[in-house]
């Protein structure tokens, strides 16, 4: 750098002398000045913010989640109701306040998180909320599976082995639903294809459907067991619809007046 500035003194001196009639050496001045400008420009580029050089990211992926917003929100509300009714069922089974009641509370909290995720999916700037709520719901279901394992132990202590067997059947689908929900949130965070997110939601809905069948098996003739299972079945259906919306799977619409039935 010192040598460059010393060399610059020559053209400046020649420029001063040209004012009194000395011929200016323009080519030499240009040959020295151009490399110096190139160095300065390249150095300035190093201080440009990395955010300005980043290629446009897919922050609009939340907009792609918008078709799944309503069914996901309906799914969450139905799951929350199912958890509340499951808590009421424990009163009928004389298990209120035990681990099965705690599992119902976890299911209810998961439903609240899913409903919030669906509501946030409608907003363009809520992608972080969607990710957090999906993973929060997954954590609630994980905790619920642990509570179910404790409920199995409690039933074994009470020597109610039939109930213990039925509770054991609820653990695996609860774990599968938790895993799929967590993978759905992680896939959004990792900017994976929207089809991948949809596939995780579909798998979660299928696991919840298995859980619904296990709940009604706790007490097949109890109205609360039936209601909890029905609400969870509806949750499963809406969850699968949300996944299909993202995966691009089109359902056949009812023809004629068949939509009036039921």
C-alpha positions in Angstrom: 0.0 0.0 0.0 2.9 2.4 0.9 4.5 1.7 -2.5 1.3 2.4 -4.3 0.9 5.8 -2.6 4.5 6.7 -3.4 3.9 5.9 -7.0 0.9 8.1 -7.0 3.1 11.1 -6.2 4.6 10.9 -9.7 1.4 11.5 -11.6 0.2 14.2 -9.2 3.6 16.0 -9.7 3.3 15.6 -13.5 -0.2 17.1 -13.3 1.1 20.2 -11.4 3.9 20.6 -13.9 1.5 20.3 -16.9 -0.1 23.6 -15.7 3.1 25.4 -16.6 3.6 23.7 -19.9 5.1 20.3 -19.0 3.4 17.4 -20.9 1.2 15.2 -18.7 1.7 11.4 -18.7 -1.9 10.3 -18.8 -1.5 6.5 -19.6 0.8 6.0 -16.5 -1.7 7.8 -14.3 -4.6 5.6 -15.5 -2.6 2.4 -15.1 -1.9 3.2 -11.4 -5.4 4.5 -10.5 -7.5 1.7 -11.9 -5.9 -1.2 -9.8 -6.3 1.0 -6.7 -10.0 1.6 -7.4 -10.5 -2.2 -7.9 -8.9 -2.9 -4.5 -11.0 -0.3 -2.8 -14.2 -1.6 -4.3 -13.4 -5.2 -3.4 -12.6 -4.2 0.2 -15.9 -2.3 0.5 -17.8 -5.4 -0.6 -16.6 -7.3 2.4 -18.5 -4.9 4.7 -21.8 -5.4 2.9 -24.4 -7.1 5.2 -24.8 -10.8 4.6 -28.5 -10.3 4.7 -28.3 -8.2 1.5 -26.5 -11.0 -0.4 -28.8 -13.8 0.8 -30.9 -15.4 -1.9 -34.6 -14.9 -1.3 -35.8 -17.5 1.2 -39.1 -19.2 1.2 -40.6 -17.2 4.0 -43.9 -17.2 2.1 -44.2 -20.9 2.9 -46.8 -20.0 5.5 -48.9 -18.7 2.7 -48.8 -22.2 1.3 -50.1 -23.5 4.6 -53.1 -21.3 4.4 -55.4 -24.0 2.7 -54.8 -26.2 5.8 -55.6 -23.5 8.3 -59.4 -24.1 8.7 -59.3 -27.9 8.9 -56.3 -27.8 11.3 -58.1 -25.3 13.5 -61.3 -27.6 13.5 -59.1 -30.5 14.3 -57.5 -28.8 17.3 -60.9 -27.8 18.7 -62.3 -31.3 18.4 -59.2 -32.8 20.0 -59.4 -30.3 22.9 -63.1 -31.3 23.4 -62.1 -35.0 23.3 -59.6 -34.5 26.0 -62.1 -32.7 28.3 -64.6 -35.5 27.8 -61.9 -38.1 28.6 -61.4 -36.4 31.9 -65.1 -36.7 32.6 -64.9 -40.4 31.7 -62.4 -41.0 34.4 -65.1 -39.9 36.9 -67.4 -42.6 35.6 -64.6 -45.2 35.9 -63.7 -44.0 39.4 -60.3 -43.0 38.2 -60.6 -39.2 38.5 -57.4 -37.5 39.6 -55.2 -40.3 38.3 -52.8 -40.6 35.4 -55.6 -41.2 32.9 -57.1 -37.8 33.9 -53.7 -36.2 33.4 -53.5 -37.8 30.0 -56.9 -36.2 29.1 -55.5 -32.9 30.1 -52.5 -33.4 27.9 -54.7 -34.2 25.0 -56.8 -31.1 25.6 -53.7 -28.9 25.7 -52.5 -30.5 22.4 -55.8 -29.6 20.9 -55.5 -26.0 22.0 -52.0 -25.8 20.4 -53.3 -27.3 17.1 -56.2 -24.8 17.1 -53.7 -21.9 17.6 -51.5 -23.3 14.8 -54.4 -23.4 12.4 -55.4 -19.8 13.4 -51.8 -18.6 12.9 -51.5 -20.3 9.5 -54.0 -17.8 8.1 -51.5 -15.0 8.7 -48.6 -14.4 6.4 -46.2 -13.6 9.3 -47.1 -16.4 11.7 -44.8 -19.2 10.5 -42.8 -19.2 13.7 -46.0 -19.5 15.7 -47.2 -22.4 13.6 -43.9 -24.2 14.1 -43.9 -23.6 17.9 -47.5 -24.7 18.3 -47.1 -27.9 16.3 -44.1 -28.9 18.4 -45.9 -27.8 21.6 -48.7 -30.1 20.7 -46.2 -32.9 20.1 -44.7 -32.3 23.5 -48.2 -32.5 25.1 -48.9 -35.9 23.4 -45.5 -37.2 24.5 -46.3 -36.3 28.1 -49.7 -37.9 27.6 -48.1 -41.2 26.6 -46.0 -41.1 29.8 -49.1 -40.5 31.8 -50.7 -43.5 30.1 -47.7 -45.7 31.0 -48.2 -44.6 34.6 -51.9 -45.4 34.4 -51.0 -48.9 33.2 -48.9 -49.4 36.4 -51.7 -48.0 38.6 -54.2 -50.5 37.0 -51.8 -53.4 37.6 -51.4 -52.3 41.2 -55.3 -52.4 41.5 -55.2 -55.8 39.7 -57.5 -54.4 37.0 -55.6 -56.2 34.2 -58.4 -55.8 31.7 -58.2 -52.0 32.0 -54.5 -52.2 32.0 -54.5 -53.9 28.7 -56.9 -51.3 27.2 -54.7 -48.5 28.5 -51.6 -50.1 27.0 -53.2 -50.1 23.6 -53.5 -46.3 23.8 -49.8 -45.7 24.3 -48.4 -46.5 20.8 -50.9 -44.4 18.7 -50.3 -41.5 21.1 -46.5 -41.7 20.6 -47.0 -42.0 16.8 -49.2 -38.9 16.7 -46.6 -37.0 18.8 -43.8 -38.0 16.5 -45.7 -37.0 13.3 -46.6 -33.6 14.8 -43.0 -32.9 15.7 -41.8 -33.9 12.3 -44.4 -31.6 10.7 -43.1 -28.6 12.7 -39.5 -29.6 12.0 -40.1 -29.9 8.2 -41.5 -26.4 8.1 -38.6 -25.0 10.0 -36.2 -26.8 7.6 -38.0 -25.3 4.6 -38.8 -28.7 3.2 -41.4 -29.3 0.5 -45.0 -28.5 1.5 -45.9 -32.0 0.4 -43.7 -33.4 3.1 -45.5 -31.3 5.8 -48.8 -32.7 4.4 -47.6 -36.3 4.6 -46.7 -35.9 8.3 -50.1 -34.4 9.1 -51.9 -37.3 7.3 -49.9 -39.8 9.3 -50.7 -37.9 12.5 -54.4 -38.1 11.6 -54.2 -41.8 11.1 -52.5 -42.3 14.4 -55.2 -40.2 16.1 -57.9 -42.4 14.5 -56.3 -45.4 16.1 -56.3 -43.6 19.5 -60.0 -42.9 19.1 -60.7 -46.6 18.7 -58.7 -47.3 21.9 -60.6 -44.7 23.9 -64.1 -46.1 23.1 -62.7 -49.5 24.1 -62.1 -48.3 27.7 -65.9 -48.4 28.3 -67.9 -49.3 25.2 -71.3 -48.5 26.8 -70.3 -45.2 28.4 -71.7 -42.1 26.7 -68.5 -40.1 27.6 -66.3 -42.7 26.1 -68.4 -42.6 22.9 -68.4 -38.8 22.8 -64.6 -38.6 23.4 -64.0 -41.1 20.6 -66.3 -39.3 18.2 -64.6 -36.0 18.8 -61.3 -37.6 18.3 -62.5 -39.3 15.1 -63.5 -35.9 13.8 -60.1 -34.5 14.8 -58.5 -37.3 12.7 -60.7 -36.6 9.7 -59.9 -32.9 9.7 -56.2 -33.5 10.3 -56.1 -35.8 7.3 -58.0 -33.2 5.2 -55.4 -30.5 6.2 -52.6 -32.8 5.2 -54.2 -33.6 1.9 -54.7 -29.9 1.2 -50.9 -29.4 1.5 -50.0 -32.6 -0.4 -52.3 -31.6 -3.3 -54.6 -34.6 -2.9 -58.1 -33.7 -4.1 -61.1 -35.4 -2.5 -64.1 -36.2 -4.6 -67.0 -33.9 -3.8 -70.4 -35.5 -3.1 -72.6 -35.7 -6.2 -76.2 -34.7 -6.4 -77.9 -34.3 -3.0 -75.9 -36.9 -1.2 -74.3 -34.1 0.9 -77.7 -33.7 2.6 -77.5 -37.1 4.2 -76.3 -37.5 7.8 
